């Protein structure tokens, strides 16, 4: 008897595992495992979301015009070259569905975001993982991996889970070295935490084979609503819109996102708090003898002597009611990714790891 079978590549997908949010035996925990904004979302976004309850019976508009216009005004971009999705993940999914398929290759990097190879396999393409150099994206490694089967290159900049970032000159060298037939996806989910960064907008304006993606989940504190967007040439956006479902965002999502993007004072306050707390956390980790690269995101990657020490540090944090992210699946078994919290949260992490290191010295 013939059985129903999925397309080739689907069963090779390792399911995405999100950051934990609960600890057995504890009613409350300090959750620093998912890079969420410790301040939540802005009051304006919360009010807009609540007001949208009056129109729950109405279908949303299909072109996202008010939200695209708001994004364009705040970031100085052409609204006609913006596409919105259910988180930036959906925009990334549009890209692989539109530009890659069976027999094609999609390039990702050694410690790159785990969704990239999942997206490639989703459409039957082969993910090609290239090495990084000391937890930074290696431009030469990417260019050396390009073949006539390469269709898409994914980079996160700032990168997740390392927090490292390429300079504008480095990314420009990557684009210059890619064939015009290869699409570079510049994932800028953490752009707002990197002072002065444009998220790839300048690259998009100079090159027809680049798309940048952004999210409302991080600095805008709307992870629970799942809203993202992309910016590319009109030709690429036209292609992506042809496979986007017409009602992919609700009225409530769009109302909250529009209010959030226009609340630049709240955004800037969050960025300033993150920069100060990130520096404090990183410096404290280094003083304890814990390796920590400079981060340009809202988290740090704490590097321990080996995997057993990282596991022990994670256990110590859990014992103190603090959840961080193990990143063994990213090829970093001796590291923990720690979201930058508010002042109280950062103090708790520093104190917990300080006790952990003192205990190990005394053992």
C-alpha positions in Angstrom: 0.0 0.0 0.0 1.4 3.3 -1.1 2.0 5.8 1.8 1.8 9.6 1.7 5.4 10.9 1.9 6.6 14.5 2.3 8.9 16.2 -0.2 12.6 15.4 -0.1 14.4 17.4 2.5 11.4 18.0 4.9 12.3 15.1 7.2 15.9 16.4 7.4 14.7 19.5 9.2 15.7 19.7 12.8 12.8 21.4 14.7 13.5 24.9 16.0 13.7 25.0 19.8 12.8 28.4 21.4 14.2 29.7 24.6 12.8 28.3 27.8 10.4 30.4 29.9 9.7 28.2 32.9 11.6 26.5 35.7 10.1 23.6 37.7 9.2 24.6 41.2 9.4 28.4 40.5 6.4 30.7 39.9 8.6 33.5 38.5 11.9 33.4 36.7 14.2 35.9 35.1 13.9 35.0 31.4 17.0 35.9 29.5 16.8 33.2 26.9 14.9 34.8 24.0 16.4 38.3 23.6 13.2 40.0 24.6 13.0 43.7 25.5 13.1 43.9 29.3 10.9 47.0 29.2 8.2 45.4 27.1 6.6 47.4 24.3 5.8 51.1 24.3 2.6 52.5 25.9 1.6 53.8 22.5 1.8 50.3 20.9 -0.1 48.8 23.8 -2.9 51.4 23.5 -3.1 50.9 19.7 -3.4 47.2 20.2 -6.2 47.6 22.7 -8.1 50.0 20.5 -8.0 47.5 17.6 -10.3 45.3 19.6 -13.2 47.3 18.3 -12.6 46.0 14.8 -12.0 42.3 15.4 -14.8 41.5 13.0 -13.2 43.5 10.2 -10.8 42.0 7.7 -7.5 43.8 7.6 -6.3 45.7 4.5 -4.2 43.5 2.2 -1.5 46.0 1.3 -0.3 47.1 4.8 -0.1 50.6 3.3 -0.3 52.6 6.6 2.3 50.4 8.3 4.6 50.5 5.2 4.2 54.3 5.1 5.1 54.6 8.8 8.2 52.4 8.3 9.3 54.4 5.3 8.9 57.8 7.0 10.8 56.7 10.2 13.7 55.0 8.3 13.7 57.2 5.1 12.8 54.3 2.8 10.4 54.0 -0.2 7.2 52.4 1.2 6.6 50.7 -2.2 9.8 48.7 -1.7 8.7 47.4 1.7 7.0 44.1 2.4 5.5 43.0 5.8 5.2 39.5 7.2 4.4 37.5 10.2 7.8 38.2 11.9 10.8 38.6 9.7 10.9 34.8 9.5 7.9 34.9 7.1 9.8 37.4 4.9 12.8 35.0 4.9 10.4 32.2 3.9 9.1 34.3 1.0 12.6 34.6 -0.2 13.5 30.9 -0.4 10.1 30.0 -1.8 10.5 32.6 -4.6 14.2 32.2 -5.4 15.4 28.7 -4.4 14.3 25.1 -4.9 15.3 21.5 -5.5 18.9 21.3 -6.8 19.8 24.8 -5.6 22.1 25.7 -2.8 21.6 28.2 0.0 24.7 29.4 1.9 24.7 29.9 5.7 27.5 30.3 8.2 28.8 28.1 11.0 27.1 29.8 13.9 24.3 31.4 11.9 20.7 31.6 12.9 19.3 28.1 12.9 16.2 29.0 10.8 18.3 29.5 7.7 19.1 25.8 7.0 15.5 25.0 7.9 14.2 27.4 5.3 16.5 26.0 2.7 15.3 22.4 3.3 11.7 23.6 3.3 11.9 24.2 -0.4 14.2 21.3 -1.2 17.4 23.3 -1.5 20.7 22.2 0.0 22.0 24.3 2.9 25.8 24.9 2.5 27.4 25.9 5.9 30.7 27.7 5.7 33.1 28.3 8.6 33.3 31.5 10.6 36.5 33.2 11.8 36.6 33.5 15.6 32.8 33.8 15.7 32.6 36.4 12.9 31.2 35.8 9.5 34.1 35.0 7.1 33.5 36.8 3.7 36.2 34.8 1.9 34.7 31.5 3.1 31.3 32.6 1.7 32.6 33.7 -1.6 34.7 30.5 -1.9 31.5 28.4 -1.4 29.5 30.1 -4.2 28.8 27.8 -7.2 26.6 27.9 -10.2 23.9 26.3 -8.0 24.0 29.0 -5.3 20.8 31.1 -5.2 20.7 32.7 -1.7 23.2 33.8 0.9 21.9 34.4 4.5 23.8 36.6 7.0 22.6 38.0 10.2 24.3 41.3 11.0 24.6 41.8 14.0 24.8 38.0 14.2 22.8 35.6 16.4 23.9 34.0 18.7 27.4 35.6 18.7 26.5 39.3 18.7 29.4 40.1 16.4 29.0 42.4 13.4 30.6 43.0 10.0 31.6 46.5 9.0 29.9 48.2 6.1 33.1 47.8 4.1 33.1 44.0 4.8 29.5 43.6 3.7 30.1 45.7 0.6 33.0 43.4 -0.3 30.7 40.4 0.1 28.1 42.0 -2.2 30.7 43.0 -4.8 32.0 39.4 -4.9 28.7 37.7 -5.4 27.3 37.0 -8.9 24.2 39.1 -9.7 22.2 35.9 -9.9 22.7 35.3 -6.1 20.5 37.1 -3.6 22.1 38.3 -0.4 19.7 38.4 2.6 20.9 40.9 5.2 19.0 39.9 8.3 19.0 43.0 10.6 16.8 41.8 13.5 19.2 43.5 16.0 20.1 46.6 14.0 18.6 49.1 16.4 21.1 47.9 19.1 24.1 48.7 16.9 24.6 52.5 17.0 24.7 54.1 13.6 23.8 50.9 11.6 21.3 51.2 8.8 20.4 47.5 8.7 21.6 47.1 5.1 19.4 49.9 3.6 22.3 51.5 1.8 23.3 48.1 0.2 19.7 47.6 -1.0 19.7 51.0 -2.6 23.0 50.3 -4.4 22.4 46.7 -5.4 19.4 44.9 -7.0 20.4 41.5 -5.5 20.2 42.5 -1.8 17.2 42.3 0.6 17.3 43.5 4.2 14.9 42.2 6.8 13.9 43.7 10.2 11.6 42.8 13.0 9.3 44.3 15.6 10.1 41.5 18.1 13.3 42.9 19.6 13.7 46.6 20.4 10.0 47.3 19.8 9.0 44.5 22.3 6.3 43.0 20.1 7.6 39.4 19.9 4.2 38.1 20.9 2.5 39.7 17.9 5.0 38.4 15.2 5.6 41.3 12.9 8.5 41.8 10.5 9.4 43.5 7.3 11.8 43.5 4.4 13.2 46.1 2.0 14.5 45.4 -1.5 14.2 46.5 -5.1 10.7 46.9 -6.5 11.3 43.9 -8.7 12.1 41.6 -5.7 9.2 43.0 -3.6 6.9 42.4 -6.5 7.9 38.8 -6.7 7.6 38.3 -2.9 4.1 39.9 -2.8 2.9 37.3 -5.3 3.4 34.5 -2.8 2.4 36.5 0.3 -1.1 35.6 1.6 -3.3 38.7 1.3 -4.4 38.8 5.0 -1.1 37.7 6.6 -1.2 40.5 9.2 -4.2 41.4 11.4 -5.5 44.9 12.1 -4.2 44.6 15.7 -0.7 43.6 14.5 -0.5 46.5 12.1 -2.0 49.1 14.5 0.5 48.1 17.3 3.4 48.0 14.9 2.6 51.4 13.4 2.4 53.0 16.9 5.7 51.2 17.9 7.7 52.4 14.8 6.6 56.0 15.4 7.5 55.9 19.1 11.1 56.8 18.4 11.6 58.1 21.9 10.8 54.7 23.4 13.1 53.0 20.9 16.0 55.3 21.7 15.5 54.9 25.4 15.6 51.1 25.0 18.8 51.3 22.9 20.5 53.5 25.4 19.6 51.2 28.3 20.8 48.2 26.4 24.1 49.8 25.5 24.9 50.7 29.1 23.8 47.3 30.5 25.5 45.3 27.8 28.8 47.0 28.5 28.4 46.5 32.2 27.6 42.8 31.8 30.4 42.2 29.3 33.0 43.9 31.4 31.9 42.0 34.5 32.1 38.7 32.6 35.6 39.5 31.4 36.7 40.4 34.9 35.5 37.0 36.1 37.6 35.3 33.4 34.7 34.5 31.2 35.3 35.2 27.5 33.0 37.6 25.8 33.3 39.3 22.4 32.1 42.8 21.8 28.3 42.5 21.1 26.3 44.7 18.9 22.9 43.2 19.8 20.8 42.9 23.0 22.6 39.8 24.3 26.2 38.7 25.0 27.8 35.3 24.3 29.5 34.1 27.5 32.3 31.7 26.7 33.6 29.2 29.3 36.6 27.0 29.4 34.7 24.0 28.1 31.2 22.5 27.7 31.1 21.0 31.2 31.8 24.5 32.7 29.1 26.1 30.5 26.7 23.4 31.7 27.6 24.0 35.3 27.2 27.8 34.9 23.8 27.2 33.3 22.8 25.0 36.3 24.0 27.7 38.7 21.9 30.4 37.0 18.9 28.1 37.0 19.3 27.5 40.7 19.1 31.3 41.1 15.9 31.5 38.9 17.6 32.8 35.8 17.1 31.2 32.3 19.7 31.8 29.6 20.2 30.0 26.3 22.4 27.0 25.7 23.9 27.3 22.2 25.4 23.8 21.6 23.1 23.4 18.6 24.9 26.5 17.1 28.3 24.8 17.4 29.1 26.6 20.6 28.9 24.0 23.4 31.1 25.9 25.7 29.0 29.1 25.6 25.8 30.6 27.0 23.8 33.4 25.2 22.5 35.8 27.8 20.0 38.5 27.0 20.8 41.9 28.3 18.2 42.7 30.9 17.4 45.9 32.9 19.7 47.0 35.7 18.2 44.6 38.2 18.4 41.7 35.8 22.0 42.4 34.9 22.9 42.6 38.6 21.3 39.2 39.2 23.3 37.6 36.4 26.6 39.2 37.5 26.0 38.1 41.2 25.0 34.6 40.2 28.0 34.0 37.9 30.3 35.7 40.4 29.3 33.2 43.1 29.6 30.4 40.5 33.2 31.3 39.7 34.1 31.8 43.3 32.8 28.4 44.2 34.8 26.8 41.4 38.0 28.5 42.6 37.3 27.3 46.1 36.6 23.7 45.1 
